[in-house]
Amino acid sequence: MQTPIIRAEKVEKYYAQPSENRIQVIAPTDLEIVEGQIVALLGPSGSGKSTLLRMLTGLSVPSAGQVYWHEKPVATTDVNVSIVFQSFALFPWLSVLENVEAPLKARGMEQGERRRRSLAILDTVGLDGFQAAYPKELSGGMRQRVGFARALVVEPEVLFMDEPFSALDVLTAENLRSELLELWQKKTIPTKAIFLVTHNIEEAVLLADRIIVLGRNPGRIRTDFCVHLAQPRDRKGVAFSQLMDYIYKVLTQPEEQPPDLPQTLNGEDRPPRKYQMLPHARPGGLAGLLELLRDHGGRYDMSQLADDLLFEIDHLLPIVDAAQLLGFLNVNEGTAVITDAGREYADSEISRRRDLFREAATNRVLLLDQIVRAIEAKSDHTVSEDLFHDLLDEQFTEEETVLQLETAVSWGRYAQLFDFDASRRCFTRMEKRRSQAPSNTESVA
Amino acid sequence: MIGLPGSLSSIRGRETLARAQALKRTWPVVMDLCIAAIGLACFYGVVRIAHYWLGQAEPAIVISLSPRALPLYAFYSVVRIGLAYAISLIFAVGYGYIAAHSRRLEPLMVAGLDICQSIPVLSFLPGVMLAMVALFPTRQVGVELGAILLIFTGEVWNMAFSFYSSIKSIPRELNEAATIYRFSRWQRLWQLELPYGAIGLVWNSMVSVAGGWFFLMACEMFVLGSRDFRLPGLGSYLQTAASNNDSRAIVWGLAVMIGIIVAIDQLIWRPAIAWSNKFKFEQVEGVAQSRSPLLHLLTHSGALHSLQRHTLAPISDKIYCSLAERRARRMVRTDGVAASATGNWLRWVIAAILIAGVVYLASQAVALLRAVTTPQFWAVMRGAGATFLRVNVSLAIAACWTIPVGVAIGFNPRLARIAQPLAQIAASVPATALFPIILLALIRVGGGMGIASILLMLIGTQWYILFNVIAGAMAIPSDLREVAQLFHFTTIQRWRTVILPGIFPFLITGMVTASGGAWNASIIAEYFHLNNQTLQTVGLGAQISSATDHGQFQLLLLATVVMALMVVTINRMVWRPLFRLSETRFKLEG
């Protein structure tokens, strides 16, 4: 068993709140990177994968725990790592050659040797002849090649990549992936390990020897397994699809804690309740998803759904989560199954859908129910946003709190539960515009 | 070697992309001669200035009104502006850098910036002059340094703020790339922070230097009681010409002034803007690129290139090498800094000395203020009210004409092409230089100092509002205007729904700057020496100037403090909420 190059021991990242609450971004985690492996870190957005990457490279200091580089604390050693960034992070005022030379300049290499090495690595990544060009003149794929050249010119021991291909179009990304694999397998580069952060499941299964899946809220390792498929990997092969299915299953596992039943606000002593994390989805997409499910016979395999819709997992999961939260579908073993409530939703027309949405929202989403009750309880029927901001702040980070409130506002407006006055920043009662007609006739909103 | 797919390899040979083509030299000898000529001219200028400054101090300056003396006077003025700008730039970069990087000092330094920008610069003129002359009693350089120092005080703050805010807004990934690739602080400054802040610095330099001319003219005309601190330059020339009613000299003076402004614009600012395009942090090559023949000259000169290769490049290499060695010995990460114990101790000692100094000076100031009598205090308050009204009146008048004109220019690109250079020249002529002339004309017509002061404030500050309104009108997306056209909006509706909300953020920016400029201008505008008579009106600026004249330093201090407080309070209570409104409700994009 070789000693790992990088070892993280119980690293944790949290933000302390003034109210002595801690917002945990990453729960205590152990991680090892050994020689000769490509490791992929998969996870939905908000799972803290970029934070974990920065802790492993030493860019950011963990709130607790330690990261070791060859068994020495990373803060006191000069680690030899490079990062390839999602947005390329090239300096627009330096030419390609100057961009690639910059890390060598930082290490005090003299000019002739710098130039020689930079030109050689530019040759390797296929940018021979572009050394005097500026990043403005290059396409996205070429810019990322410059990013790779800069990362590789220092001959790092571990190469870190933070979603390197997600800003590129599909074909260019495909190209660069295969070139990276070729560099790795032919040992053209002296790098000993590669650590890739991505949200693209297919990319992870294509490239990685080891896959780590992160969950969120707080970020923690859900599963960590090795991939034993031989390169080159067949996307249509059985083993490949099985792996992808497994990962989808892990990612769509239902939350451990079921949603709370609504209770009165000015209530008795209760243990502080946990707000469900509202998925960042708009209610409009729900109808489309449920109709699709219904037309597909009520069941749809998640990975196939993503494939058929050409959706990224990042875009599909929130809508599925939202539908699950509202009780319109269930996810079992990576397959979405529509419920009776969901079927009724898909079959109804607009105003009935609104009513169903409203019912589901008040029964199942604690935040929305609290807002409605607060509005009813006050004599002027207005509640300031700050009240809920403070309540949510104890559970979520500042950024996430703002997003949760925005999502709550859009759901509340859609369901006609309440209205939101953006200039005064407060929730108000919905104006009763519809005439009081019995519910079985259609009314115009 | 990885082979590229066929489609990409055809691009490899294309020379249009490679900048190697751009380095092809044209007219090599002519360019080198030009550079040599410029270098020689600069060298002669330095020698001449040194000779003048280190000469004997002249007790009473005699300003010659003959046009032949103008080039020399213009030269002196330009040198003063240039030196003050160079010092401001270096200080601003240093201040902004420290404010951005030191977590402990940051809030203090940013608050300091805010306050220093609001303090009326001209009220320090007497103090600074007296101090400098005391330092160099027998040499001319004392008065010159006083003027330069004063201009510096007016120019430096907004450049410092621009550099500070550009460092703070560097994208996170660029910073991380610099950290992970082990950039030293030196490399980070030269390869990341300065380039990123270059565009802001260039534009703010233009604004600062325009303000600098304003203060320079005031300095050159400065007389303190019986002591004459006037300096030979364009400002004193114009003032003497106005005092002697010499209209020919006035015309010559104005012509030279406008000529200098235009020359500086063409020779310095246009190339600087063209060069700063290189640092634009955008992903696609912009369509409209400013060109500058001077910049072309400088970048394509062979002499400059070989100079750089043989001197700058080896020196820079040595610096980087030694920095890398030092780093290898130190081994410190950015987040977890291990500060040495002695470093901390030294920092505490310096802080203690500074705090002691501040406390001492503050107590002295309070003691001085105690000498103010009650009627004097109320006079100052009355003056404050009067000036406040005057500032607002001038802002209102300025807004009344600049908003319609600015919107018209902004909506009509053809009109903009003609009007903008004209407006820029008109804006660059410092109002202080024109003031003696205008005052003369007004006296002949029979107006009072009150009207003249409002006029001066207008002339100095209306351009800020105009340019901002033009920028705001250009920024309104055309589809909003098309909607107004399609649904046949009435004029009032168009203004209320589209135009005024659209230009609101820009208008507020312009008005804040104009308001600050008007307060500063009030010091000269309300109290002026002309033809051996003193014209003045009720106002805070007049209080400051007359206190200066009569040597009543306690009154001067009180009035300055009151003015600074008023400006800062108005900033916080009026302009900041309006800014917030413009950021939330009137922002165009989501």
Interface residues (C-beta under 8 A of the other chain):
Chain A: R54 T57 G58 L59 S60 V61 V74 A75 T76 T77 D78 V81 S82 I83 F85 Q86 S87 A89 F91 P92 W93 L94 S95 A102 P103 K105 A106 R107 G108 E110 Q111 D123 T124 V125 G126 D128 G129 F130 A132 A133 Y134 K136 E137 R150 V154 N175 E179 E182 L183 S423
Chain B: M1 I2 G3 L4 P5 L8 R12 G13 L17 A18 R19 A20 L23 P171 E173 L174 E176 A177 T179 I180 Y181 R182 F183 S184 Q187 Q191 L192 P195 K278 F279 K280 F281 E282 Q283 V284 E285 A313 D317 Y320 C321 S322 L323 A324 E325 R327 A328 M331 R333 T334 D335 G336 R585
